[in-house]
Amino acid sequence: MKYEKVWKKVLNPDEKVEYEFSISERYRKFMMVFLIIIIIPLLFLDSSTRIVFVFAVLAVLFYFGFYVKIANAYAFTNKRVLIYQGWIATGIVSIDYAKITDITAEEPFFEIIVTKSGTLSINTAGSPQPEVVLKHIDAPYEIKKKLDLLKDKT
């Protein structure tokens, strides 16, 4: 498991992770390349902007190469959905399978063409809006199927 340290903090003794995932790697790589291409003109302005370019490239590489992956961990256990967000300051959302009313998967045109990713929305009783929206994940329809199977087991 990639996020074993995270799940050790929050899992109950009789609970185990059935499936874990995060933001799509293809999405993260696309955003790194896209943003670096956008900031390339800084190289050609003057010598003082080159240092800004270097810091901007480092910031983009850190954010999409490290932070986004570490700070967004999602898991389906044998009892609930776990959404862990953050790196230094963290938070977790937990949704018991019995509370889930609707699960929606979407693959918008641009995302499916460019990053092969999509969105999974999870709704619970008592709110017209989805409580959890997991954006830029790989194969949202396949992940929805896995969640449906786990939800039906309970």
C-alpha positions as a printed NumPy array, in Angstrom:
array([[  0.   ,   0.   ,   0.   ],
       [  1.273,   3.458,  -0.908],
       [ -0.493,   5.194,   1.977],
       [ -0.029,   2.627,   4.724],
       [  1.182,   5.245,   7.242],
       [ -1.943,   7.331,   6.634],
       [ -4.369,   4.439,   7.036],
       [ -2.681,   3.179,  10.221],
       [ -3.735,   6.457,  11.863],
       [ -7.447,   6.064,  11.074],
       [ -8.351,   2.402,  10.584],
       [-10.236,   0.523,  13.266],
       [ -8.735,  -2.825,  14.388],
       [-11.357,  -4.842,  12.441],
       [-11.052,  -2.724,   9.294],
       [ -8.858,  -3.205,   6.226],
       [ -8.211,  -1.227,   3.064],
       [ -9.748,  -2.897,   0.032],
       [ -8.695,  -0.297,  -2.546],
       [ -6.647,   2.908,  -2.449],
       [ -5.957,   5.582,  -5.026],
       [ -5.102,   9.241,  -5.527],
       [ -5.081,  11.975,  -8.15 ],
       [ -4.264,  10.628, -11.613],
       [ -0.545,  10.496, -12.409],
       [ -1.255,  11.453, -16.009],
       [ -3.156,  14.555, -14.802],
       [ -0.261,  15.562, -12.541],
       [  2.31 ,  15.141, -15.328],
       [  0.148,  17.061, -17.811],
       [ -0.24 ,  19.958, -15.386],
       [  3.517,  20.05 , -14.7  ],
       [  4.352,  20.238, -18.404],
       [  1.533,  22.682, -19.17 ],
       [  2.495,  25.123, -16.419],
       [  6.198,  24.952, -17.212],
       [  5.416,  25.749, -20.861],
       [  3.355,  28.735, -19.729],
       [  6.207,  30.141, -17.617],
       [  8.951,  29.587, -20.225],
       [  8.609,  33.178, -21.544],
       [ 10.113,  34.34 , -18.229],
       [ 13.452,  33.031, -19.502],
       [ 13.492,  35.527, -22.346],
       [ 12.45 ,  38.739, -20.588],
       [ 15.651,  39.696, -18.758],
       [ 18.238,  38.152, -16.48 ],
       [ 16.393,  39.001, -13.261],
       [ 13.339,  36.995, -14.34 ],
       [ 15.438,  33.852, -14.757],
       [ 15.536,  33.392, -10.997],
       [ 11.743,  33.777, -10.944],
       [ 11.575,  31.137, -13.677],
       [ 13.713,  28.741, -11.631],
       [ 11.574,  29.224,  -8.51 ],
       [  8.366,  28.882, -10.536],
       [  9.569,  25.621, -12.116],
       [ 10.619,  24.276,  -8.714],
       [  7.243,  25.248,  -7.245],
       [  5.36 ,  23.508, -10.069],
       [  7.515,  20.384,  -9.758],
       [  7.056,  20.283,  -5.989],
       [  3.307,  20.874,  -6.127],
       [  2.357,  18.431,  -8.881],
       [  5.266,  16.02 ,  -8.501],
       [  5.047,  15.562,  -4.75 ],
       [  2.371,  17.482,  -2.861],
       [ -0.756,  16.64 ,  -4.901],
       [  0.017,  12.92 ,  -4.741],
       [  0.844,  12.859,  -1.029],
       [ -1.924,  15.248,   0.036],
       [ -4.812,  13.399,  -1.641],
       [ -5.19 ,   9.787,  -0.556],
       [ -8.47 ,   7.95 ,  -1.02 ],
       [ -9.424,   4.48 ,   0.202],
       [-12.323,   2.092,   0.276],
       [-12.215,  -0.162,   3.32 ],
       [-14.459,  -3.076,   4.152],
       [-16.678,  -0.575,   6.074],
       [-16.344,   2.957,   4.687],
       [-14.842,   5.465,   2.286],
       [-11.84 ,   7.462,   3.548],
       [-10.712,  10.749,   2.014],
       [ -7.432,  12.001,   3.456],
       [ -6.277,  15.478,   2.467],
       [ -3.272,  17.523,   3.458],
       [  0.396,  17.049,   4.099],
       [  1.495,  19.   ,   7.156],
       [ -1.968,  20.092,   8.273],
       [ -4.297,  17.195,   7.476],
       [ -7.92 ,  16.226,   7.597],
       [ -9.96 ,  13.134,   6.906],
       [-13.523,  12.555,   5.778],
       [-15.124,   9.203,   6.483],
       [-18.382,   8.   ,   4.95 ],
       [-19.973,   4.735,   6.069],
       [-21.299,   2.692,   3.153],
       [-24.769,   2.606,   4.713],
       [-24.964,   6.422,   4.517],
       [-24.183,   6.635,   0.779],
       [-27.244,   7.337,  -1.366],
       [-25.756,   8.186,  -4.768],
       [-22.458,   7.685,  -6.547],
       [-21.805,   9.525,  -9.803],
       [-18.891,   9.083, -12.191],
       [-18.071,  11.57 , -14.939],
       [-15.426,  11.818, -17.634],
       [-15.575,  15.294, -19.188],
       [-14.417,  15.542, -22.808],
       [-11.238,  17.532, -22.19 ],
       [-10.168,  15.429, -19.217],
       [-10.737,  12.076, -20.894],
       [ -8.899,  13.164, -24.06 ],
       [ -5.927,  14.868, -22.393],
       [ -5.457,  13.228, -18.992],
       [ -7.687,  10.131, -19.139],
       [ -9.178,  11.11 , -15.795],
       [-12.547,  12.09 , -14.395],
       [-14.619,  12.762, -11.311],
       [-16.343,  10.578,  -8.727],
       [-19.054,  12.211,  -6.604],
       [-20.444,  10.63 ,  -3.445],
       [-23.689,  11.829,  -1.933],
       [-25.237,  10.939,   1.42 ],
       [-28.738,  11.35 ,   2.776],
       [-29.782,  14.793,   3.887],
       [-28.031,  16.948,   1.333],
       [-28.855,  17.704,  -2.3  ],
       [-25.169,  18.37 ,  -3.071],
       [-22.485,  15.659,  -3.14 ],
       [-20.525,  15.621,   0.114],
       [-17.383,  14.337,  -1.579],
       [-16.136,  15.088,  -5.081],
       [-12.937,  13.328,  -6.091],
       [-11.583,  15.144,  -9.143],
       [ -8.895,  14.101, -11.627],
       [ -8.885,  10.402, -10.754],
       [ -8.038,   7.556, -13.125],
       [-10.897,   5.406, -14.429],
       [-13.786,   6.891, -12.393],
       [-16.272,   4.345, -13.796],
       [-14.08 ,   1.439, -12.688],
       [-13.628,   2.996,  -9.264],
       [-17.405,   3.487,  -9.033],
       [-17.879,  -0.233,  -9.767],
       [-15.457,  -1.137,  -6.97 ],
       [-17.271,   1.177,  -4.57 ],
       [-20.665,  -0.249,  -5.598],
       [-19.433,  -3.802,  -4.933],
       [-18.014,  -2.911,  -1.516],
       [-21.133,  -0.931,  -0.61 ],
       [-23.381,  -3.864,  -1.573],
       [-21.389,  -6.261,   0.644],
       [-22.329,  -4.354,   3.795]])
